Amino acid sequence: MDIIKFGTLYFLLLLLSFPARAQDTLRLSREQSETRFLKENLLLMAESLQISQAEAVLLQAKLWPNPSLSVDEVNLWATDRQLRVFGEELQGFNGGSFGRNQQISLSIEQLVLTAGKRKKLMALEQVSVDKSRQYFEDLLRHLKMEFRGQLTNLQYLQGVRDTYHGQLKSVQQLTQAYKRQVAQGSIPRGEYIRLKALELELAKNISALNEDLNEAQKELKLLMRLPAHTHLELTDDGYTRDTQQLQALALEHLVSQAKEARPDYKLAELEQTYFDKLYTYERAQRVPDLTLSGGYDRGGNFMYNFVGFGVAMDLPFFNRNQGNIKAAKIGREQAKLLFQHKDQSIESETVLAYQNLRNALHFYSQIEPDYERSLDELLSSYTRNLTGRNISLLEYLDFMEAYLENKKIILEAGKELNDKAEELNFAIGQDIINY
């Protein structure tokens, strides 16, 4: 009975703990979020192991082939009939009985790679290591673009939600006041119904925003490896960009910076290098490798203890690696064409990203610095005038609609500027624009 009571109590305590966990809130800045992302992202961890894997393959390419040892022609006994063929007995080792009348053959072989194949293979695998590093950098570049876009989106949604929350609170106060005045017969019930409809509309918009916020948080928590029950909140830091820094950018330097920094550009270069070295390696494969051997034969030759040496090689009559050489040569031509395409693509992407940023900056600059504060002050004035019956409800509702629309425009302008700044960073391949 005590066990049942204890189990029931434990179960109740466990149930009570779930709401507490669900309310865990983590408040971070953009910079703090990115620090965790770089440290905890599972895709980056997995891709970094590809570098270690490529380095291990390079290590293997540096090793010499192992020698081969074989023991053969060992007889465990010899019959009298066998011995009578030659009429002699085979003496034991050092004249003793051990090994008497027993034959044995030993041989050792060593493969010798010719035409510098080992060094050429090492050079080929070194390019693979360099490519792995650039694949990691390219993945990081794409993930940072996605991550920062999600940060901006979450900050934008939080801003819109906070705007709607503020308006909902004001409208709820007005609704309660109008409800009392309707009961007193001071105002018609229709005005109260219109305010109540606005309250419900704002609540519905907040509900839809919360769904978008949950989706944005889900993506960020996955990228940052945060527990699923964590509620992530971002500060406003970094949402508003330094427009002077953006205006100082010069297009003529951006393309050259992109070609120096973009990992996909370096990958296109390395692809050419890889096929150059592969072509050299495949041509070296035309030269046959040598196999050096040494052997010892006891009792199996005209000499009781025979020591001999030999060399073996394939005769390149039919297979001179023609197919692999041709494939590597075609690969070189293909890599050259793809590099030219990548070169043109980077120029176009950089120019487009720069133009889009300038366009977003132009629109953002048209919003006066104190315009948002003026909107808030004007809304407070309209609310006071409506309460004092100095303006009609229709005038108030018209201004409320304009207010919400303008607040969203301001937030969207900041979001657009952030997105275009990160697009330019992505096109360049490095953070030329910081928070």
GUMIVO-993310 format. One record per residue (C-alpha): z, x negated, y; chain. Coordinates in steps of 0.5 Angstrom, whole numbers. Example, Ala and Ser with C-alpha at 12.3 -4.5 7.8 and 13.67 -1.06 7.14 Angstrom:
BEGIN
16_-25_-9_A
14_-27_-2_A
end
This chain:
BEGIN
0_0_0_A
2_-6_5_A
-5_-9_3_A
-9_-2_5_A
-5_-2_12_A
-6_-9_13_A
-14_-8_12_A
-14_-2_16_A
-11_-5_22_A
-15_-11_21_A
-21_-7_21_A
-19_-3_27_A
-18_-10_31_A
-25_-12_29_A
-28_-6_32_A
-24_-7_38_A
-27_-14_39_A
-34_-12_39_A
-34_-8_46_A
-31_-15_49_A
-36_-19_46_A
-41_-15_49_A
-39_-16_56_A
-39_-23_56_A
-43_-25_62_A
-46_-32_63_A
-47_-33_71_A
-52_-39_72_A
-56_-42_77_A
-64_-44_76_A
-62_-51_75_A
-56_-50_70_A
-61_-45_66_A
-66_-51_66_A
-61_-56_64_A
-59_-52_58_A
-66_-50_56_A
-68_-57_56_A
-62_-59_51_A
-62_-53_47_A
-69_-50_46_A
-71_-50_38_A
-78_-51_39_A
-77_-57_43_A
-72_-60_38_A
-77_-58_32_A
-83_-62_36_A
-79_-68_38_A
-79_-69_30_A
-86_-69_30_A
-86_-76_34_A
-81_-79_29_A
-85_-76_23_A
-91_-80_26_A
-87_-86_27_A
-85_-86_20_A
-92_-86_18_A
-94_-92_22_A
-88_-95_19_A
-91_-94_12_A
-98_-97_14_A
-95_-103_16_A
-92_-104_9_A
-96_-109_4_A
-98_-106_-3_A
-94_-107_-8_A
-95_-112_-14_A
-97_-109_-21_A
-93_-112_-27_A
-95_-110_-34_A
-92_-112_-41_A
-97_-112_-46_A
-99_-114_-54_A
-91_-114_-56_A
-90_-114_-63_A
-83_-112_-66_A
-85_-115_-73_A
-90_-119_-77_A
-91_-118_-84_A
-92_-124_-89_A
-100_-121_-90_A
-101_-122_-83_A
-98_-129_-83_A
-102_-131_-88_A
-109_-130_-85_A
-108_-136_-81_A
-103_-139_-85_A
-98_-141_-80_A
-92_-138_-77_A
-91_-137_-69_A
-85_-141_-67_A
-79_-138_-63_A
-77_-140_-56_A
-75_-147_-55_A
-75_-148_-63_A
-70_-142_-64_A
-71_-136_-68_A
-71_-131_-62_A
-78_-129_-61_A
-81_-132_-68_A
-87_-129_-70_A
-87_-125_-64_A
-93_-124_-59_A
-93_-122_-52_A
-97_-121_-46_A
-95_-121_-39_A
-99_-120_-32_A
-98_-119_-25_A
-103_-116_-20_A
-103_-116_-13_A
-108_-112_-8_A
-111_-116_-2_A
-114_-111_3_A
-120_-115_7_A
-123_-114_13_A
-117_-113_17_A
-116_-106_14_A
-108_-106_14_A
-108_-108_22_A
-114_-103_23_A
-110_-97_20_A
-103_-99_24_A
-107_-98_30_A
-110_-92_28_A
-103_-89_26_A
-100_-92_33_A
-105_-87_36_A
-102_-81_32_A
-95_-83_35_A
-98_-83_42_A
-101_-76_41_A
-95_-74_38_A
-91_-76_44_A
-97_-72_48_A
-96_-66_44_A
-89_-66_46_A
-90_-66_53_A
-95_-61_53_A
-91_-56_49_A
-85_-58_54_A
-90_-56_60_A
-92_-50_57_A
-85_-48_55_A
-83_-50_62_A
-88_-45_65_A
-86_-39_61_A
-78_-41_62_A
-79_-41_70_A
-83_-35_70_A
-78_-31_66_A
-72_-34_71_A
-76_-31_77_A
-78_-25_74_A
-70_-24_72_A
-68_-26_79_A
-73_-21_82_A
-71_-15_77_A
-64_-17_79_A
-66_-16_87_A
-69_-10_86_A
-64_-7_82_A
-58_-9_87_A
-63_-5_92_A
-63_1_88_A
-56_1_87_A
-54_0_94_A
-58_6_96_A
-55_10_90_A
-48_9_92_A
-50_11_99_A
-54_17_97_A
-48_19_92_A
-43_19_98_A
-48_23_102_A
-49_28_96_A
-42_29_96_A
-41_30_103_A
-47_35_103_A
-44_39_97_A
-37_40_101_A
-41_43_107_A
-45_47_103_A
-39_50_100_A
-37_51_107_A
-43_54_109_A
-45_49_114_A
-52_47_111_A
-57_50_107_A
-56_49_99_A
-64_46_99_A
-62_40_103_A
-56_39_98_A
-61_40_92_A
-66_35_96_A
-61_29_96_A
-59_31_89_A
-66_30_87_A
-66_23_90_A
-60_21_87_A
-63_23_80_A
-69_19_82_A
-66_13_84_A
-61_13_78_A
-68_14_73_A
-71_8_77_A
-64_4_75_A
-65_6_68_A
-72_3_68_A
-70_-3_71_A
-64_-4_66_A
-69_-4_60_A
-74_-9_64_A
-68_-13_65_A
-65_-13_58_A
-72_-15_56_A
-72_-21_61_A
-65_-23_58_A
-68_-23_51_A
-73_-28_52_A
-69_-33_57_A
-63_-33_51_A
-68_-34_46_A
-71_-40_50_A
-64_-43_52_A
-61_-41_45_A
-56_-37_48_A
-52_-32_43_A
-55_-25_43_A
-49_-21_46_A
-49_-25_52_A
-50_-22_59_A
-54_-27_63_A
-54_-26_70_A
-58_-31_75_A
-55_-33_82_A
-60_-33_88_A
-61_-40_88_A
-68_-43_88_A
-71_-36_89_A
-73_-37_96_A
-78_-43_97_A
-78_-48_102_A
-85_-47_105_A
-85_-53_109_A
-86_-57_103_A
-91_-52_100_A
-95_-53_107_A
-95_-61_106_A
-99_-61_100_A
-106_-64_100_A
-111_-62_95_A
-115_-69_95_A
-109_-72_92_A
-107_-66_87_A
-113_-67_82_A
-112_-75_81_A
-105_-73_80_A
-106_-68_75_A
-111_-73_71_A
-105_-78_71_A
-100_-73_69_A
-103_-68_65_A
-101_-69_57_A
-107_-65_55_A
-112_-70_59_A
-108_-76_56_A
-109_-72_49_A
-117_-72_50_A
-117_-79_52_A
-113_-81_46_A
-117_-77_42_A
-123_-81_44_A
-119_-87_42_A
-117_-85_35_A
-124_-84_33_A
-126_-91_36_A
-121_-94_31_A
-122_-89_26_A
-130_-91_26_A
-127_-98_26_A
-123_-97_20_A
-128_-93_16_A
-133_-99_17_A
-128_-104_15_A
-128_-100_8_A
-135_-102_7_A
-132_-109_5_A
-129_-109_-2_A
-121_-110_-3_A
-119_-116_-8_A
-114_-116_-13_A
-111_-122_-15_A
-108_-123_-22_A
-104_-128_-26_A
-103_-127_-34_A
-99_-131_-39_A
-101_-129_-47_A
-96_-132_-52_A
-99_-132_-59_A
-106_-128_-57_A
-110_-134_-56_A
-113_-140_-58_A
-107_-143_-55_A
-100_-141_-57_A
-98_-141_-49_A
-104_-139_-45_A
-103_-138_-37_A
-109_-136_-33_A
-111_-133_-27_A
-117_-128_-24_A
-120_-124_-19_A
-123_-117_-19_A
-127_-113_-14_A
-131_-107_-13_A
-139_-108_-13_A
-141_-104_-7_A
-148_-102_-10_A
-147_-94_-9_A
-141_-93_-5_A
-141_-96_2_A
-137_-91_5_A
-143_-88_9_A
-140_-81_9_A
-134_-83_12_A
-137_-87_17_A
-142_-82_19_A
-136_-77_20_A
-132_-82_25_A
-138_-83_29_A
-140_-76_30_A
-132_-75_32_A
-133_-80_37_A
-139_-76_40_A
-135_-70_40_A
-129_-73_43_A
-133_-76_49_A
-136_-69_50_A
-129_-65_50_A
-126_-70_54_A
-131_-69_60_A
-130_-62_59_A
-123_-63_60_A
-124_-67_66_A
-128_-61_69_A
-123_-56_67_A
-117_-60_70_A
-121_-60_77_A
-122_-53_77_A
-115_-51_75_A
-112_-55_80_A
-116_-52_86_A
-115_-45_83_A
-108_-46_83_A
-108_-49_90_A
-112_-44_93_A
-107_-38_90_A
-101_-42_92_A
-104_-42_99_A
-106_-35_99_A
-99_-33_97_A
-96_-37_102_A
-100_-34_108_A
-97_-27_106_A
-90_-30_105_A
-90_-33_112_A
-92_-26_115_A
-85_-24_113_A
-81_-25_119_A
-74_-29_117_A
-70_-23_120_A
-74_-17_118_A
-70_-16_111_A
-63_-16_115_A
-67_-11_121_A
-69_-6_115_A
-61_-6_113_A
-59_-5_119_A
-64_0_121_A
-62_4_114_A
-54_4_116_A
-56_7_123_A
-60_12_120_A
-55_14_115_A
-50_15_121_A
-55_19_124_A
-56_23_118_A
-48_24_117_A
-48_26_125_A
-53_31_124_A
-57_27_130_A
-63_26_125_A
-66_31_120_A
-66_30_112_A
-73_29_112_A
-73_24_117_A
-68_20_113_A
-72_21_106_A
-78_18_110_A
-75_12_112_A
-71_11_105_A
-78_11_102_A
-81_6_107_A
-74_2_106_A
-75_2_99_A
-82_0_99_A
-81_-6_104_A
-75_-9_100_A
-80_-9_94_A
-85_-12_98_A
-81_-18_100_A
-78_-19_93_A
-85_-19_91_A
-87_-24_96_A
-82_-29_94_A
-84_-28_86_A
-91_-29_88_A
-90_-35_91_A
-85_-38_86_A
-90_-36_81_A
-96_-39_84_A
-92_-45_86_A
-90_-46_78_A
-97_-45_77_A
-99_-51_81_A
-94_-55_78_A
-97_-53_71_A
-104_-55_73_A
-101_-62_76_A
-97_-63_70_A
-91_-65_73_A
-86_-62_78_A
-89_-64_85_A
-86_-57_88_A
-78_-57_87_A
-73_-51_88_A
end
